């Protein structure tokens, strides 16, 4: 199967990410096409007007024109007031639309990606890291796209102000412009060197930050509290944190020592640049080449040039870092869905109620973070209406086979066929519709009982089927006893009238969900592993009777729970070492026989101990 090509690494190019961010913003909210340039323009005009005011005051004082002075000050003050008001209004509106774009557009894309992308893009640790990076790039106010939206207007008006002020200086004092440009170039080179040096240490810092976060999480998770106390490992946490903090401190001291030196050099260049420019202006005043009002205006322009340049460099650095972070977001949102579908012909829907045949042909699968195949050259046929049990030790490949069978993963080589058709040619939505699953870890919605069964809202729900499914699963009487019946909420944490269910009742609810779906192919992936053998056998037997007309696969670490199946496949080291009925495998006295005997002995010894213990109690 050919996998779709995707970019090998996140795109950190500033221009590319700016086009992506603002292209999306302009598309979703066209009014921002006008808001952005107006915000930039007004933000530049306000400080420019502020520079004109002191020059006008000096000019009026030189001419001793008090009437003109008052009128000019009033006019300029009114203009500045209007510009400041307009700047605030424009900034607020632009901030509102950028926030809406993040919350409504990008956040929805993010959660849609999580819920719809292939399972193999969710489970591996590397994919979890990618997902976390994308989350912060979207939701962090000083991170990723939030930083892009907040710093881009600042950078643009810094750039526009710099060019405007450079034009003023060049037209009046060309020599000063040359000095400012040369010194500024030196500052830019130092800033670039500083950025590269910090970038070299960023990976180490990220690794240490991740390790600290992991330690904090281990320490704070309630499920770890018992082991921490019982095994007296509470000292491990502060010792490990001290070690990580020492490493971080060492990197920080080494990095910031050099950064401070580069900052000092940069500041010296800035001071030298400004003193040189001011010295030239003062000499021109003394030589009567310019008036005091021109001097005042020129000093403001030179100072403004310095401010524009400093802030532009600073905002560009923010944008460059934000662009890297945003690259992670785009990398995640734009990645291939991982299903590897190669649909080349019209879909032939499975007839309702018809049990399918599933076939594995020379299937090999390796997890992305592993260097050894978990499933290797597997051949297996599950015939229509057949009941197949998969047994074996932990790590033998049973759960992996279920993921492949359920279409959550696609094989590295070989193919899986549904009624003779490769599942790679079937849209995943259609393939998922053919399968009903009950997994080991139950997933319950924080919603009503009926919505948990139907997995949809009331408008799409068949209420009669909900009741029938609950009845067949053996949970209807329990639900009826609830104050709100099927309308009862499952979650005491979110709802004051929420209901709690026992482990066995939760499993029955999961069975009801599978029954409601009424898929022609069903999988039970050790959903009762936490229950005792008798309870597990009862649930498996009940479910077997309910899906007698379907193709079904059962996975259990207890062989006795699956002896009713037509076929039992024994997994070992990623392949099938034995296959047949219970009677055939017992007669063979191979691997299955050994596992059966070992479990039977274990349960017998456990029963004898319980009986002995009970006799001692009641003696």
N, C-alpha and C positions, 0 to 999 in steps of 0.2 A: 504494500500500500504506500503510495506516495503521499508525503505530508506537504501541506501548503508551506510555502516559503514565507518567512517573516524576518524582519530586521534583526540583525545579530546583536545590536546593542541600542540603548535608548538614544534618541536624537536630542543632543544638548545644544544645538545651534540656536543662537538667540533669535535670528531673523525668522527661522522656521517656526519656532515656538510662539513668537509674537504674532505671526500671520495666523497660526492655528487659533490662538486665544481670541484675538480681536476679530478674526473671521467669524468665529462662532458667536461672539458678542454682537457684532453688527448684523448677523443673520437672524439671531433671536430677537434682538431689540434694535431695529433700524434707527431709532432716534439717537442712539449713541454715536452714529456716524457724524452727527452735528455736534453733540455734546462734547466729544473729545477735542476736536480742534478749537472750539470756543473756550473750553476750559484752559487749554494751553495758551491761547492768545491773551485772554484776560489775565492769566497768571503772570505773563511777561509784562503787560502794560502797567500793572499796578506798581511794581518796583521802579519801572522807568519813570512813571509820573512822580514817584517819590524822590527820584534823583533831580528832576526838573525843579522841584519846589525850592530847595535851598539856593540853587543857582539864580532863580527868579528873585528871591529875597535879596540876595547880594546885589543884583543888578538894580533893583529898585532903590536900595539904600545908597548906591553910588550916584544915582540920578536924583536922590532926595524927593522921589515921587511917592508921597505917602498915600495919596488917593489911589493911584495905580497899584501900589503895593497891597492895599487892603482888598481891592477887587481881584487881583491876581491870586492872592492867597485863598480867598473865598472860592474862586472858580476851580483852582487846582484841588482844594480840599473837597469840594463837592464831587469832582471827577473821581478822586481817590475813594471817596465813600461809596459811590456807585459801583466802581470796579471791585472793591472788596465785597460788597453785597452780592454782586454777580458771581464773583469767584466762589463764595460760599454756597450759593444756590446751585451752581453748575457742579461743584465738587460733590455735594450731597446727592444730586440726581445721578451723577455718574457712578458714585459708590453704591447707590441703591441697585442700579441695573447690573453692575458687575457682581454684586452679592446674589441677586436673583439668578444670574447666569450660572454661578457656582452651585447654588442650592437646588435649583430646579432642573437645570440641564445636565451639568457634569455629575452631580450626586446621583441622579436617576440613571445615567449611563453607567456609573460605577456599580450600583447595586444590581442593575440589569445584567452587567457582565458577570458578577459573582454568581447569580442565580441561573444563568443560561449557558455559561461557558462549559466546556467539557470538564468532567470530574478530574481528569489528569492535569488540568490547569489549576486545580484547587488543592489537591492533597499534598503534593511534594513540598518540602520545606522551602525550597528556592522560590516556588510560586507563591507561598504564603508571604515571604519577604517582599516580593514584587507587589503583591496586593496591599501590604501595609504601606509601602512607599507611595503607591498611588493614592491611598486614603489620605495621607498627610499632605500630599501635593494638592489635593482638592480642598481639604477642610482646614488646613493650617492658615491662620490669618497672616503670619509672617513666613509663609512657606509656599513654594510652588506657584500655582496660578493666582493665589491671593496676593502674593508679592508682585507678580507680573502686572496685575491690574492696578495695584496701588503705586508702583514705582514707575511704570511706563509714562503716565502723564507728567510726573516730576522730571523724568529724564528728558522728555520732549521739550518742556518749557525751559529747562536748563540749557539744552542745546540751542533752542531758538534765541534765548536771551544772550547766550555766548556769541552767536553769530551776529546778532543785532549790535551788541556792544563792541564786538571786534570791528564792525563796519564804522561805528562812530570814531573809535580810536584810530583806525587806519586813515580815515579822511582828515583827521585833525592832527594826529601825532603818529605818523608811520613808524618812526624809530621805536617808540614805546611798544607798538604792536609786535615788532620783530622780537624785542626782548621778552615780552610776555609769551609769545609763541614758543621761543627757544626754551625758556625756563619751564614752561608747561609741558613740553615734550619730555624733558628730563623727569618731571614728576610722573608722567604717564608710564615711562619705562620702569621706574622704581615700583609703581603700583602693580604693574604686570608681573615683575619679578616676585613681589610679595605674594601675589595671588597664586603663582605657580608653586611657591614654596609651601604655602598653606594647603594647597591641593594634594601635595605629596603625603601629608600627614593625615588627611581627612579619612582615608580608609582605616588606618589604625585607630583613630578616634571613634569611628562608627562601630568597629568591632568591639572595642572596650565598652562603648555605650550599650550595645546590644547585650553583652555579657552581664553588665550591671543590671539592666532591665530584667534579664532572666533570673538573676539572684533575688531581686526584689519580688518577682512574681512567685518564685518558689517559696519564699519566706511568708508571703501574705495569703497564699491560697489555703483555704480552710481544709481542703482534703489532704494537705500535707502536714497539718498540725499534729496529727497522731504520731506519725513516723518520726517527726522532729523530736518529740518528747520521749517517745519510747526508746529511740536509739541514741539519745543524748547527742544529737548533731547540731544543737542550737549555736555552738561556737563556730561552726563551719561558716556561717553566713557573715558575721563581722570580720572573720579572718580573710575570707575570699573578697569581701568588699574592700578591705584595707589594701590587699594586694592589687586589686584593679584600680583603686584610687591612686596608689603609688605609681603605677604604670602611667596613668593619665596625667598625673602631676609632672612626671619626668618628660613626657612628650610636650606638655604645655609649657614648661620652663624652657625647653630647648627651642620650641617654635617661637614663643613670644619674645625670647631674648633677641632673636634675629629680626623679628617683625618690628620690635621697638627701635632697633638700630636703623631699619629702613624707613620707619616713620620719622625718626629724627632727621635723617638725611633729606627726606621729602619736605619737612617743615623748614629746614635751612634753605632749600631751593626757593620755597614760597616767600620766605622773608626777604631773601636777596632779590628776588624778582620784583616784589612790591616796593622795596626801598629804592631800587634803581629807577622804577617808573615814577615814583613820587619825587625823587631827586631831579629828574629831567623836568617835571612840571614846575617845581619850585624855581629852577634856574630860568625857565621861560618867563615866569612871573617877574623875577628880579631883573631880567633883561627887557621887560615891557613887551614881550612877544605875544602874551595873552593877558586878558583882563582878569580881575578877581572872580567875576561871575563865571567866566570860562574855566578858570582854575577849579572852582568849586564843582562845576558840572563834570570836569574831566576826572577829578579825584573820585567822585561818585561812580563814574563809569569804570574806572580802573578797579575800584573796590568791588563793584558789581561783577566785573569780568572774573575776578578772583573767586567770588562767591559762586557764580555760575559754573565755573570750571571745577571747583572743588566738589560741589554738589552733583555735577554731572558724572564725575569719576566715581563718586560714592554710589550713586543710583545705578550706574552701569555695573558696578561690582555686585550690587544686590540682584540686578536683572540676570547677570551671568550665573550666579548661584541658583536663582529661582528657575532659570532655564534648564539647568541640570536636573533639578527636582521635578520640573514639569515634564522633562523627557521620560522619567519613570512612569508618570501618569499616562502619557500617550502610549508608551510601550505596553502598558497593561491594557488600556482600553482598546487599542488597535490590534492586539495580538490575535492570532488565529484561534478559532473556537476549540480546536483540538479534536473535533469529531472526525475529521478526515473523510468527509462524505464525498463520494464520486458519483452522484446521481446522473445517470445518462439516459434513463428511459422513464416513461410514465410509471407512477407508483400503482401497483396492484394491491389494493387493500385486502387485509386478511378477513375472510368471512367471519361474521360474528359467531362466537362460540366454538369455532373450529380450532382444535388443539394443533400447534405447530410442531415441526421437527427441527431440532437444533443440531448442527454438526460443526465440530472443530476439525480442521484439516491442517496438520503440521503447524500448530500454533506455538509461537515463541514470544515471550514477553519479558522485558527487563524494566524495572523501575528506573526513572531518570537519574536517581542518586545512587544507583547500585551498579556494580561492574559484573554481576552474575545474573543470568536469567532466573526469574522466579518460576516461570512456566517454560518448558523447553520441548519442542517437537511433539506437542500433544495432539493426539487423535481421539475423538470421542463423539459418539452419535447418541442423542437423546431423541427417541422416536416419539411420534405424536401420541399423546395420552399416557406416556410412560412416566413412572415414578422412580426417580433416581436419587440415591443418597450418596453424598460425598463425605468420606470419613478419612481421618488421618491425624497425625500429630500436628501440634502448632508449628507453623512455618513451612508446612508441606506444600502450600500453594492453593488451598481450598478457597480462601477469601479472595485471592487474586483471580481465580477462575470465575468466581461470582461477579466480580467487577467487569471482567471481560464478557461474561454471559449477559450481564445487565446492560452492556453497551456503554459503561462508564469509562472504560479504557479500550483502546484499539490495539491489536497485536502488532509487534514489530515485524513479524513475518507470518506467513500462513494466512488463513482466512476463517471466519466464522460465518455460517450460512443459516438463514431462516427459510425453511421450506425450499432449499436449493438456491436461494438468492443471497449473495454476499451482503452482510449487514452494512458494509461500507457504501452500498448503493441505495440504502434506505434512509430517508431523512430521520434524524434521531428522534424527532417528536413522534413520528409514526412507530418507530421501533419501541420507544418507551411505552407507548399506548398498548403494546402487545404483552407487557410484563407487569405482574403484580408482585411486589416485594415486601417482605417483613425482615428488617435488618436487626442485628444484634442490639444496636443502640436505638431505642425508639425515639422518634421525632414527633412531638406533639405541639400543635399550634396553641398559642395563648388565646384561645377562642372557645366557641361552644363545642359541645360533644358532637353535634350533627355536622358542623363544619370540619371537625377533625376527621370524621368518617368520610365525608364527601369531598373534602379538600376544595371546596368552592363555596360561594355565598348563596344566600337563599333564592336568588333569582334563577340560578342554574341548577339548583339542587332538586333531586328526586326524593322527596321526603318519605315516600313509601319504601323506596330501596334502602334508605338509611335505617328505617325500623327493621326491615327484613334482615339486613346485614348484622345489626346488633343482636337480633334474635338468634340467628344462625351461629354467631360467635359466642353466645351464652352470656351476653352482657345487658340484655334488654331489661330484665327485672331490676338490676342495679341502677340503671339509668332512670327507670320509671320511679324508683324510690327517691330520686333527687327532687328537691323542691321545684325546680324549673324543667325537669325532664331533659329532653335532648337540647333544650335551650340553655342548660346549665354550662357555665364556663369552667374550663379546666385551667385553673391557676389561682391559687389563694394569694399569691404574691401581687397579682395585678387587679384582681376582682375581689371585693369584700364578700360576695356570695359564691366565690369559686369553690369547686369540689376537688378533693384529693382522691386518687386512685392507687390501689395497691399494685405491686409489680405484676401479679397475675392479671389484674383488671386492665392494666396498660397493654399487656400483650394481647388480650382479647379485643381491645380497641383497635390495635394494629391489624389484627385478623379481620375485623369488621371493615376497616379501610380497604384491605386487599380484596375482600368479598364484594364491596361496593363497586370497585373498579371493574371487576368481572373480566379480567384479562385472560386470554387463553393459555398463558404461560405464567407460572407462579414460582417464586423462590423464597425459601425460608432459610435465612443465613444466621443460624444459631441465635434466634431471638429469645430463647428460653434458657440460655446458659446460666443465668443467675438463679434459676429455679431448681428444685430437687428433681431427681430422676423420674419419680412418679408423676409429678405435676407436668414435667416436660412431655412425657409419653402421652398424657391425657390431651394436652394441647395439640401435639402432633397428630394424634389419632383423630381428634375432632376435625382438624383442618384437612386431613386426608380424606375424610368422608365428605367434606364440603366441596372439594375440588376433584372429585373422582373423574370428571370428564375433561380434565385439563392436563397439559404437560406440566410436571412439577419436579422441582429439585429441592432436596432437603440437605442441610449441612448441620452436623452436630458432632461434638466430641464424644458423645455417648452413643455407642453402636446400637444399644438396645432400643433406642428411640426410633431407629430407621429400619428395623428388621422387616417391616411390612412393605418396603419398597420393592419394585420389580427388579431393580438393578442397584448394586452397591459398588461404587468405585473407590478403591483405596489409594489415596494419594501419598506419595513419598518422593521427596527431592524434586518437586516440580513436574512430576509425571505420574501416571497411573501404573502401579505395580501389580494390582489385581483388580478384576472386575467380574461380577456375576451376582447371582442371588445369594441370600443369606445361607441357604442350605448348601449351595455349591461351594461357597468360600469356606464354610466350616468343614466340609468334607475334604477340601484341599489341604487344610491344616497349614496354611501359609501365614502371611503377615496379618491378615484379618483375624484368623483364628487366634494368633498370639495376643493381639490387642483385645479381642473379646474375652479371652480367658483372664487376662490381667485385670480388666475392668470388673469382671464378674467376681474375681477374688477380692478386689478392693471393696466393692459394695457389700460382699458377704462379711468381710472383716469389720466393716463399718457398722453393719446391722448387728453383728454379734456384740460389739462394744456398746452399742446403744442399749441392747437388751440387758447386758451385764450391768451397765450403769443404772438402768431402770430398776433392776432387781435390788441393787444396793440401796437405792433411794427408798424403795418401799419395804425393805426388810425390817 
